[in-house]
Amino acid sequence: MRLEIKDLHVHYGKIEAIKGISVVVNEGEIVTLIGANGAGKTTTLKTISGLRKVSSGAILFDGQDISKVPAHERVDLGISQAPEGRGIFPGMTVLENLEMGKFHRKNRRHEMDEDLDKVYALFPRLKERTSQAGGTLSGGEQQMLAIGRALMARPKVLLLDEPSMGLAPQMIANIFRIITEINKTGVTILLVEQNAQQALQRAHRAYILETGNVVKEAAASDLLNDPAVREAYLGTGAHA
């Protein structure tokens, strides 16, 4: 299931936030978008999921142009997002939050139970807190919940926006380990992440965005070892 962005332009009013980028995510890959704040990474994900309008260009999913397809129908097609800031429902229980991830699907109880079991297998801590209000969870647990909710939609492509934001180092390592596990189950992942080191270690390929433009594309391992990339995005010099 290939996701392709072709010459994408996106505006906020008169401001052009995305300036003609092209990105390809092949089936089975983890692809990451890295760049500074304001580079256009989150806007790109929101546009793919249908939350921002395409000014020009195209978003192709399995060869179909979905640029004008409503957001909820993109979920039906197999695109699901865990948003920046998690976006959980604080007054709902963990279970109720997870059930919101499948609201668009017909009520096949055995499938719901099966998907819930898979989420709990990935995130045992969520199972322990099934009846707990989402708003009382720790930041790391809320991130698990946001990813788990997105997985309940049975995505073919999972969009992850800043999954490590605000988390302690040990939790960050755990979240990225789980992202790799999710990918191994056959879910394609497009990852936006400020922690470029972790993102490049886990991804197959990467794109660097600067002020709405793709300035570099390469295998993630190549970028991880690129002295200029290390200095600009990893906070280390060429010999670090």
C-alpha positions in Angstrom: 0.0 0.0 0.0 2.0 3.0 -1.3 1.5 6.5 -0.1 2.8 9.2 -2.5 2.8 13.0 -2.2 3.3 14.8 -5.5 4.3 18.5 -5.6 2.1 19.3 -2.6 1.3 22.9 -1.8 -0.6 23.9 1.4 -1.6 27.3 2.6 -2.6 28.9 5.9 -4.5 31.9 4.5 -1.9 33.7 2.3 1.0 31.9 3.9 2.4 29.0 2.0 3.3 26.4 4.6 4.2 23.5 2.2 5.9 24.6 -1.0 5.7 21.7 -3.5 7.1 18.7 -1.6 7.2 15.2 -3.0 7.4 12.2 -0.6 7.0 8.5 -1.1 6.2 5.9 1.6 6.5 2.4 0.3 4.5 -0.5 1.8 6.2 -1.9 4.9 8.6 1.0 5.4 9.1 3.4 8.3 9.8 6.8 6.7 10.6 9.8 8.9 10.3 13.6 8.3 12.7 15.6 10.3 13.3 19.3 10.6 13.1 22.3 12.9 9.9 23.7 14.3 7.9 25.4 11.6 9.4 23.2 8.8 6.0 21.9 7.8 6.2 18.4 9.2 2.9 18.4 11.2 1.1 20.3 8.3 2.2 17.5 6.0 0.7 14.8 8.2 -2.5 16.8 8.7 -2.9 17.2 5.0 -2.4 13.5 4.4 -5.1 12.7 7.0 -7.5 15.3 5.5 -7.4 17.9 8.3 -5.7 20.5 6.0 -6.8 21.4 2.5 -4.5 20.7 -0.5 -3.8 24.0 -2.4 -2.3 22.1 -5.3 -0.5 18.8 -6.0 -1.8 15.4 -5.2 -1.9 12.7 -2.4 -2.0 9.2 -3.9 -2.9 6.2 -1.8 -2.5 2.9 -3.5 -2.6 4.8 -6.8 -5.9 6.6 -6.0 -5.9 10.4 -5.7 -7.3 11.1 -2.2 -6.6 14.8 -2.2 -10.3 15.7 -1.9 -11.5 12.6 0.0 -13.0 13.6 3.5 -10.9 12.8 6.5 -13.2 10.1 7.9 -13.2 8.3 4.5 -9.4 8.3 4.6 -9.6 6.3 7.8 -11.8 3.8 6.0 -9.2 3.5 3.3 -6.5 2.7 5.9 -4.9 5.9 7.0 -4.8 6.6 10.7 -3.0 9.2 12.8 -1.8 9.6 16.4 -1.7 13.4 16.5 0.8 15.7 18.1 -0.1 16.3 21.7 -1.9 12.9 21.8 -5.4 14.3 21.6 -6.9 11.7 24.0 -10.3 12.3 25.7 -9.3 13.0 29.3 -12.7 12.3 30.8 -13.1 8.9 29.1 -11.6 5.7 30.3 -8.7 4.0 28.6 -11.1 1.5 27.1 -13.5 4.2 25.9 -10.6 6.1 24.3 -9.6 2.9 22.5 -13.1 2.2 21.3 -13.2 5.7 19.7 -10.5 4.5 17.3 -13.0 2.1 15.7 -16.0 4.4 15.6 -16.1 4.3 11.8 -16.2 0.5 11.6 -19.2 -1.8 11.5 -19.8 -3.4 14.8 -18.1 -6.8 14.5 -17.5 -7.6 18.1 -15.0 -10.4 17.5 -12.9 -8.1 15.4 -13.0 -5.4 18.1 -12.0 -7.8 20.8 -9.2 -9.1 18.6 -7.9 -5.6 17.9 -8.1 -4.7 21.6 -6.1 -7.8 22.5 -3.4 -6.7 20.0 -3.2 -3.2 21.5 -3.0 -4.6 25.0 -0.3 -7.0 23.9 1.8 -4.0 22.7 0.9 -1.8 25.6 0.4 -4.0 28.8 0.2 -0.9 30.9 -3.0 0.2 29.1 -4.6 -3.1 30.0 -3.7 -2.5 33.7 -5.5 0.8 33.4 -8.5 -0.1 31.3 -11.0 1.6 33.6 -8.8 4.6 34.5 -9.6 8.1 33.0 -7.3 9.0 30.2 -6.5 12.4 31.8 -5.0 10.7 34.9 -2.4 8.8 32.9 1.2 9.8 32.7 2.5 11.4 29.5 4.0 8.2 28.3 0.8 6.3 29.0 -1.2 8.9 27.1 1.1 8.5 24.2 0.6 4.7 24.3 -3.1 5.4 24.4 -3.0 7.7 21.4 -1.1 5.1 19.3 -3.3 2.3 20.5 -6.4 4.3 19.5 -5.0 4.8 16.0 -4.2 1.1 15.7 -7.9 0.2 16.6 -8.8 1.5 13.1 -6.7 -1.3 11.5 -4.5 1.2 9.6 -2.4 0.2 6.5 -0.5 3.4 7.0 0.0 4.9 10.5 0.9 8.6 10.8 2.8 9.4 14.0 3.3 13.0 15.0 6.0 13.7 17.6 5.4 10.5 19.7 8.4 11.2 22.0 7.4 14.8 22.8 7.7 15.5 26.5 8.7 12.0 27.5 11.5 10.8 29.8 14.4 9.1 28.0 13.5 5.6 29.1 9.9 6.0 27.9 11.1 7.4 24.6 13.2 4.3 24.0 10.2 2.2 24.9 7.9 4.0 22.5 10.4 3.7 19.6 10.8 0.0 20.3 7.1 -0.4 20.1 7.0 1.6 16.8 9.4 -0.9 15.4 7.2 -3.8 16.6 4.1 -2.2 15.0 6.0 -1.9 11.7 7.0 -5.6 11.9 3.3 -6.6 12.0 3.0 -5.1 8.5 1.9 -1.5 9.3 3.6 1.1 7.2 4.6 4.2 9.2 5.2 7.8 8.4 6.9 9.4 11.4 7.3 13.1 12.3 9.8 13.4 15.1 12.0 16.1 16.8 14.2 13.4 18.2 16.1 12.9 15.0 18.5 10.4 16.5 15.8 8.0 17.5 13.9 8.5 14.3 16.8 7.9 12.0 17.8 4.8 14.0 14.4 3.2 13.5 13.5 4.5 10.0 14.3 3.0 6.6 14.3 6.3 4.8 14.1 9.9 5.7 13.3 13.4 4.3 14.6 16.6 5.8 12.2 19.6 5.6 13.1 23.2 5.9 10.5 26.0 5.7 8.1 23.9 3.7 10.6 22.3 1.3 12.3 18.9 1.1 16.0 19.7 1.2 17.4 16.2 1.4 16.2 12.6 1.0 18.2 9.5 1.7 18.4 6.2 3.5 18.0 6.9 7.2 21.3 5.3 8.0 23.1 7.6 5.5 21.6 10.7 7.1 22.5 9.4 10.6 26.1 9.3 9.5 26.1 12.5 7.5 28.3 15.1 9.3 26.2 18.0 8.2 23.0 16.3 9.4 24.5 15.3 12.7 25.6 18.9 13.4 22.3 20.4 12.3 19.7 18.0 13.7 21.5 15.6 16.1 23.3 18.2 18.2 26.7 16.5 17.5 29.7 17.2 15.3 31.1 15.0 12.6 33.2 13.1 15.1 30.7 12.7 17.9 
